[in-house]
Amino acid sequence: MRARLVVLILLATAAAAGDQPRAMTPVDLLSVPIQSDARLAPGGKFALFVRTQPDWDQDKLVSHIWKVGADGSEPARMTNGTAGESSPRWSPDGNGFCFVTTRAGETAQLFVQSFAGGEAIQVSSHETSVSNPKWLPDGKGITFIAEDADSKETKEAKEHSGEVVSYDRDYRQKHLWVLDLKSRTETRVTGGGFSVLEYSLSADGSTLVYIAAPTPLVDDGDKAEIYVRPLAGGDARRLTDNDVEERGARLSPDRRSVAFIAGTNERFEPYYQDHLFLVPAAGGTPRMLLKETTDEVEAADWSRDGDALLVRANSGVRVHLWALDLATGRRSRLTDGDSSVVSQHIDPVSGTWAAVIRGASNPGDVSIASSVGAPPTRVTRFEEEVVARFRLPRTEVVTWAGRDGQRVEGLLTYPLDYVPGTRAPLVVQTHGGPMWSSRFGFPDWEDYKLVLAATGYMVLDPNYRGSSGYGEPFLRDMVGHYFHEADKDVLAGVDALIARGLADPEKLVAMGWSAGGHMTNWLVTTTTRFKAAASGAGATDWISMYGQSDVRTYRTPWFGGTPWGKNAPLGLYLEQSPVAHVAGARTPTLLLVGEKDVRVPTAQSVEMLRALRGSGVEAELLVFPGEPHTLKTPRHQLHKVNSEIAWFERHLFGRLYQMEKPPVTRKSGEDGAEKR
């Protein structure tokens, strides 16, 4: 109640001062704090969560840890380091918490802080960065994952060779450690020629469940398997043996079963939606749960008594939490509305659970429920802050028929001042993945629909064939041919909006990042309907892309084999490549990519640039220095948004767009809000 009262006072003060909500700009959007990773205290009376926003002066995203009472009282920031903090984890007695930060140097280390306040104390001094902390139940230690340090021989070799590396061999294995908080000694728990990707502990801390792969490389993920062993040492028992990647392994409270998630079917074949499985901890055959649903399972946690699972499931444009009763197999939905749950946590002491839920105008609010099976109550009011400051557009679900009659859906965002009965310029944003979906949630630098709407554009986010949350046939439409129905679904969505009198057929824009970039490149080279396009980190040539990228496992099913195997399907690889159709391209295209992108390497965008220019098409390529597959620095994110809108404005309307500059900031107030 107190949090709600504070918000109401702020709104009343703003109204009295004559402040009115305004249209959102790129800097506004990127500066909105985003909430994540809510964690309940033992007993469930408080929750910690992470709040992230840009520090424009440091040019990086900075996260801090906040608290809120289960009754909505006392929301407050708990950490203040300039480097930011993440991964808050409560001590078993609830009197403090640990977190990870780089505030003491270049490597991320563990710090412990009292919940009552005061300075945080560094407790780890590991040679490499630590991650994934978990308290031992007795409160005497914390486990974590860390990369192996270079051996003496490796360090000497690097000094002599000038940092020359062997490609795809320059990784370091990741292993589990335990830190004794009294002596500050760190003891290795696992070791050898494998990497621990994730792990969990039994409620009493005696049993370790972990997922290990031959290397930490993304392309070896399908070689990962689940193991169980005593934390103190001993032989590990392998629980799975297949060619798909497992994740989210959780041991039941009675230590008899392990729940996990894998993108497979009951036969453990590759390239399916993520499903939920149970396997006996003593060994046995994994059993799939929720067989009949078309939803994709994203996470699952055991209830306190082990009789149920709290399941997070994607149903396309929404992501909700469900309680799954293991005895009956029945599930009941716990969250509702046009929203998406992005994190969840169950307190094993009280059985209370917390979640962070986002929506089209909600950057993430914390909700808490008394037990698995009980509906949650929202305890923060960050959405109200956004609504009070900005005029926001309307977003709704739209559906249409694909060319074969398949029902397809997506999200439609109207221009901010849309006049019913008029046609608007339409931006088609295709999501990444492609095993993903456009869903209700707060936009970011990739899609920024709130800014596009404020600029006068209508925005369509289609969940084309290949998207998750709609069942296996819908997802697996790409198997054997990437662009089979996917692009036709996108164009059918455009046609449906034109037929409804909403979209202007002469003012169409295509854009997307990653798989959205693949789609944009394909649309640019196979149709001339779009007047402008922006392709971020998009594939151009599937043959070269297969060898250049850091991952191949889910690309092989698209084309039925590798491009270098015997009787390789090279014809299909080439026919499905945008570069093979570029001669017919006419759409002015802006290309964007991170310099250090290993998922869709820069060479793909360079090839597309030269192919378009060689075909007489206007094209530009922006390469963001030092950036990986997703842009990390706020100034690069802002430049990406600015450049794309400027490109659209020039080619649709022949007008200049005034690019917004990064703000000059100063710290103000306890909430760390940035003032411009």
N, C-alpha and C positions, 0 to 999 in steps of 0.2 A: 504493500500500500504506500509505503514511504516513497518508493521509486516513482510510482505513478503520480503522487502529489508533487514531487520535484518537477516532473515533466509538465504538469498542468500549470505550475507557477511560472515556469520558463515560457510556456506558450502565452500565458496571460500577460507577462511582462513584454514579450515581443509585440503582442497586439496593441498594448497600451503605447508602445513606442512608435507605432505606425509601421512596423516591419511587415511586409507582405511576402508570401511565398513567390519565388521567381523561377524562371526557366533554368534548367541545369546546364552548365557548361562542362567541357572536358575536365578542367581542373576540379570543379565541384564533384563530379562523379568519382574521379580517382582519389579524392581526399576523404570520401566517406569511410569511416572506420568499419571494418568487417569483423564479425564475431565468429569464433570457432572453438572447438575442443573444450566443451564444458565438462568439468569433473566434480563429482559430488564428494563432500567430506564424509568420513565415517559417521554414520548416524543420520546423514542426509540433511543437516540443518543449514549448510552453506554450500555454494558451488563456486569453483574457480573457472574462469574461462579466459580465452585469448582474444585480444582486440588489436587489430592490425590496421595501420594507415601509413601513408608515405611521410618520410621526413625529407622535405624538398631540399633542405640545405645539405644533408648527407647524400641525397639522391639514392635512397634505398627505402624499402619497406621496413618498418619497425613494429614489432609486436610487444605488447605489455600484458601482464597478467592482472585480471580484475577479479573481484569477488562480488557475490550477491547472496542475500539470505533466501532461504527456501520460501519465505513469505513475501519476497520482493523488497525487503528492507536492506539498507546500507550498501547500495552499489558503490564501489570505490576501486580505484586503481591501487594495486599492491606492489608493483615494481616500477622502477624509474630509470634504469640504466640506458645510456645513449645507444648501446648496441642492441637493445631489445632482449626479450626473453621468450621462451617457448616451452612446451611440454610440461605444464604444471602437474605435479603428482603429489597428493596428500600423504603425509606420514600416517602410519596406522593409528596413532592416538589422536589425530586431527588437530594437533597443536602447531603444526608447521607443514611446509611443503618444499619440494625440490623443483628445480627447473634447469633448463639448459640455456647457456648464453656464451657469447664470445667476449664478454666485457673485460676479461683479464688477459686477452691476447688473441692470436689468430685462430687457435683451436677452440672448439666449443667444449665447455666443461660444466660439471654439475655444481650447483649452488643450493644451499638450504636456507630457508627464511622462516622465521616465526610468523604464525598467522596473526599474532597480536601486533606485529609491526617490527620496525628496526632494520638494521642492515643485514643483507644476505651474506652468508659465509661460503667461500669456495671450499668444496670438500674433495674434489677430484683434481688430479694433476697428470692426466693421461697424456702420453706423447702425441696421440692423434685425437681427433674430435670424437666426442661421445654422443650417443642418441638413444632413444627408446628406454628411458629410465623407468624402473619399477622398484618400489620399496619391498624389502623382505617383511613378512608379517610381524616379526618381532621388533621391527623398527631399528635394528642394529646395522642394517646394510642396504645398499641400493645396487641393483643389477643394471647393466647397460650394454649396448653394442658399440664396438669401435673397430675401425680398420686396423689391421696389423701395421706396425711401424716398419720402415725399411730396415733391413738387416745391415750390419756393418759393411758387408761385402757389396750390397746394393748401393749404399751411400758412397762408397769409394768408387764404384763403377760409374756412378752419375757424375762425380767430380772429374773423372778422367775423360768421360765421353761428352761432357757438356749437355747433360740431360737428354741425350738421344734415347728414344723409347722404342720398344718392339710393339707395333700396332696390335691392339686387342690382347696384348699381354702386359700392359702397363697398369693393371689393376692390383689392388691389395685385398686380400681376403678379410672378411668381417667376422668377428667372433664375440662371444658373450663373456662379460667380466662381472665380478661382484666387488663392490667397494665396502670395506669395513669402516663405519663412520667413527669409531673410537680411535683406531690406530691409523686411519687414513691409508691403509694398505689396499692394493688392488690385486685380486687373484683371478687368473684366467679360468673360465669355466669350460669353454670349448676350444679346440685347436685342431689344426690339420688342413688338408687340401680341399677345403670347402668354405662356404660363406653362410653365416646365419643371417637370413633375411628378416625374420621376425620371430618373436617368442612370446610365451605367456607362462605364468606360474600357477600352481594349484593354490587353493585358499590358504593352506598351511605352509606354503613355500617349499615343500619337500620335493615336488615333482615339476619337472621342466618339460614343456612342449615347445618344439621349435621347428621352423621350416628352413631347410638348408639346400643350397644349390652348389654345383661344382665351382662356380665363380659368381661374383656380384654383377656380371654383365647382364643387361636386359635380355639378350638373346638366349641366355641359359636359364631363364625363368621357368620354361616348361620342363626342365630337368630337376626342378626342386621337388622335395618330398618332405613329409611330416615325420618327425621323430619324437619319441618320449623317453625320458630317463630320469633318474634321481638328480636333483640339482647338485648334491654333494659329490657326484661322480658315479661311474659305473657304465655298463654297456647301454647303448641307445637302441631302442626298438623302432624299426621303420614301420610306419603304419600305412603308407601309400607306395605304389610302384606303378607309375604311368607316365604319359608324355604330355601332361597338362600342368599348369601352374596352380598350386594351392595357396590360399592365404587365409588370414583371420582364424587360425587354429586356436580353439578355446577348450580347456579341459572342464568337464562337468564338475559340480561341487562334490559328488561322490567319487570322482576320479575314475569312473568307469567308461566314459565316452568322451570323444573329441568331436566338436562341431567345427566344420571348416567350409570354405567357399571355393568353388572352382568353376571355370568357364568350360563346362563339358556336359555331356549327357550321361546316362546311366552306364554306358559302355566305356566311358572315359576317352571319348574321341575328341579331337580339338575343334575349336571355333564354334562354340555355343555360348549362350548367355550364362552369366554366373548363377550357379545353383547352390543350394545348401545341402550339406552331407553330414552324416554321423558315422563315425567308425569306432569300434571298441578300442579302448586304450590298451587292452591286452593283445590286440591284433585281430584282424578279420576283414570282411568285405565291407567297404563303405556303402551306406544306404542313402539314396537321394530323398530329401523331404520336399514337400510342396511341388509335387510332380505336375499337377494339373494347371498351375497358374502360369499366365503369360508374363508375369512380373519378373524382373531381374533382381536377385538378392544382392545387396551391397554390403551388408554387415549383419552379424548376429551375436548376441550375448546371452549367457545363461541367467535365468532368474536365481534368486537367492537359494531356493529349495531345489532347483534343478528340474522342476516339473514343466518348465516352459522356456521358450527362447524369445528374446526381444529382437525382432527382425526388421531391418530397414530394407524396403523394396521399392524399386523404380518401376512405375507404371507408365512411362513415357514422359508426359509433361509434368508429372508430380512424383514426389518421393515421400512415402509415408512409413510410419512405424506400425508394426503389427505384433500382437502377442500370439505365439504359436503354442498351443497345448500339445505336448508330446504324446500324452496318453490317447487323445481322441483324434489328433491331426487337424483339429479345427483352429482357425486363426481369426482374430478379431482386430479390427483396425483401431488404433489409438490416436492418431492424428488425422486431421481432415483439412479441407479447404484447398485453395490454389497455392500450394506451398511445397517446399522441399526440405526434408531433414538432412543436415549435412554432418552431424556427429551425434553420438549417443554414449551414455555411460551408466552403468548400474552400480550402486553402492552395495557391496556384498553383506554389509552389516545390517542395514535397514531394509534393503530391497527396493529402495527409492531409485528412480532413474531420472536422468536429465538429458536434454537434447537441445541442439541449436537448430532453429528452423528459420529458413529464409523465404522471401517471396518477391514479387515483382517490385515492390517498394520497400522491402525489408532486408537490410544488410545482415540480419541474424539476431534473433532474440532467443534468450535462454528460457526453456520451459522445464518444469519439474513435476513429476507424478509420484504418488505415494507408494505404488507397487506396479509390477508388471501386470497388465490387465486394466490399470486405472488410467483415465485420460489425464493429460498434463495441464498445468496452469502456467501461463506465461508470467515470468517474474522480472523481466527487463522490458524497457519500453523504447528501444532504439529506433523502431519504425516511426514512432510519433515524432522523433526529432527530425527525421528525414522529411516526413510529410509537412511538418511545420515550416521547414526552410524552403522547400521546392514545390513548384507546380509539376505534377507528374501525369504522364499520359495513361490512357486505358490500355490494358493488355487482356486479351481473351483467347480462348481456345477456338481454333477453326479446324474444320474437317473438309476433306474433298476426296474424290475418287481418283485413283491412279488409272493409267490407261487400260489396265486389266480389271478394273472395278474394285481393287483393293482399297479399303478405307485407310486414308492417311490423315494424320493430324499435325498441327503445329501451333505456334503462338503468333498472334497478330497484335502488334502494338500500333495504335493510331497516332497520327501527328498530334502534337500537344493542343493545337487549336483547330482540330479537324471540324469541318462543316459537313454535316450529313448531306448526302446526295452529291458530293463532289468527288472527283478523282484526285489521288495524291501520288507523288513520286514514290516508287516502291524500292526498298532495299531488301534483297533476299540474302539472309545470313545463314549459311550452312555450317552446322556444328562440326567439331573435330571428332576424332575417334578412329573410324566411324562407329565403333561399338560404344555409343554414348547417345544422349538425347538432349534436345533443347527442352528445358524445364523451367518452371516458375522458380525464380531466384534473382538475386540482385546482380545486375550486369557489371562488367568490368572492361578492361582495355580491349578485349577481343571483340565483344559485341556492342557495348555502349548504346543500347537501344534508347535509353532515356535521353541521351544527348541528340541522337538522330531524330527522335520525335520532336525535341525542342527546336531542331533546325528545320522542321517541316516535312520530314519523311515518314512514310508508313514503313513498318518493318515486319517481314515475315521470317520466322524461324521454323523451317519445316523439319519434321522427323521422317526423313526419307527412308526407303528400304535400305536395310543395313543398320538402322538404329536399334538401340536396346530398349527393353520395356514393353515389347509388343509380341513376344513369343519367338520360337525358333525359326519358323519359315520366313518371318519378316526379317529377322537378323541375318539369316543364312542366304538371303537372296543374292548376296555378293559372291558366294562360293562358286567358283568356276568362271566368273566374269564380274569384275568389279562394277563397271557401269552397265548394269542390266536394266533394273527398274529405278535405281536411285535417282538418276538425273531426270528421268521421265516424271517421277513423283514431284520433284521440285518444280518443273515446268508446268505440271498439271495444277499445282498450287497457285502459281502465278496466273494461269488461265482462269482459275476459279475466282480469284479476286478481281480480275478484269471483268468477268461475266457478272459479278455482283455490283459493278459500277464503283468499286473502291480504288482500284489501282489504275494509274495512267499507263497504257501500253507503250507510250512513246518515251517514258521516263523510268526505265528499269535499271537497277544496279545489282550486281552480284558481288558478294564478298564472303570471306571465310578464312580460317586459320587451320593449319595442319590438314586433317581430312577435309575441312572446309575449304582449304586452299586447293586440294586435289580437285574437289568439285568445281571450284571457280575456274581453274585452268581448263577443265573439260567443257564447261559451259561456254567459255570464251572461244574455244576452238571448234565447237560443234553447232553453235547457233550465233546469229547476229542480232538477237533480240535485245541484248543489254547495251546501254549507251555508255556505261563505264563499269569497271571492275577493279577490285582490290584483292589480290591473292597473297595470303600470308603463309609462308613455309609450305608451299604446295609442291606436289610431285609433278614432274613433266614427262619423264621417261621411266617406265616401270622396270626396264631391264637394268639401266644404270642405277636406279634407285635401290634395287634389291641388293646390289653389292655395296653401295655407299652407306646405307643406313645402319644404325646399330641394332636393328631388330628385323628379323625375317619370318619368325615362326607363324605369325598370323597372316603373313602376306602369301605364303605358299598356297594355302587353300583357295585364295582368290583366283589363281591361275592354273592350279592343278599340278604344280611341280616347280622346281627351281629353273632358272633360265640357263643353267649350265649342265643339267643332267642329260642323260641319254634320251633322245627324242623329246627334248625340251620344248614346251609350248611357246616358243618365241613369237610365233605369229599372233597368239592371243595377247601376250605381253605387249607387243607393239601396237596391235589394234586398239587396245584399251588405254594407250598412252596419249595424252593431249598433244604431244609433239608430232604424232603421226597425222594430225588433222589441222595443224596450225595454218596451212595454206589458205584455209577458208576463213580465218579469223579477221574480224574488223573492229573489235571492241577495244578502245583505249584502256590499257591495263597497268595498274600500279602493283609492283611486286615488292614484297617485304620479307626479310629473313634475318635471323640472328647469325652473326659471324661464326659462333661456336656451336651451331646447331648440328647435332649428330643424328637426330631422328630423321629430319628431312634436310640433308646438308645443303649448304649454300649453292653448290654446283647445280642443283635442280633449278633454282631460281635464275641462275646465270644462263642456263640452257634455254629456259623459257623466254628470258629477255631477248636473247639473240635470235631465237626462232621467230618471235613476234616482230622484232625490228626487221629481220630479213624478209618477212612477209608484208612489209609496208605498214605495220600497225604501230601506233604510238604506244610506247611502253617505257616505264622507268623502274629502276630497282633501288630500293633502300636497304642497305646492309647495316645492322645495328652492332656496333663494335662490342666484342666480348660477351654477347648475349647467347644463351642456349636456345632450346626449342621454344620456350616461353620467355617473353620479355620480363626482366626482373626489376629494372630501374625505373622509377617514376618518370623521369624525363624522357626516356625512350618510349615508354607507354604513351605519354602525352604526345610525343612527336608522331607516333603511329596514328593515333586518333586524329590529330590535326591534319596530317598529310592525306589521309583517306577522305575526310570530309571536303578538304580543298579540292581534291581530284574529282569528287562527285559533283560539287558545285560548278566547277569549271566546265565539265563535259555535259552536264544536263542543262545548265542555265547560262553558261558563259559569264559567270560572275566570280569575283574574287572572294575568298573566305579569309577573314582575319584570324590567323592562327593565334591561339591563346598562349601566353608565355607562362613558364613555371613561376609560381608565386614566391615572393620574398617573405619568409616566415619568421615568426618569433614565438617562443613558448609562452603560453598564457593559461593560468588556472590549473586546478588539480587534475582536470580531465585531459590535459595535454593537447587541447584543441589548437589548431593552427589558425592564425589570423592573417587575413590578406588585406 
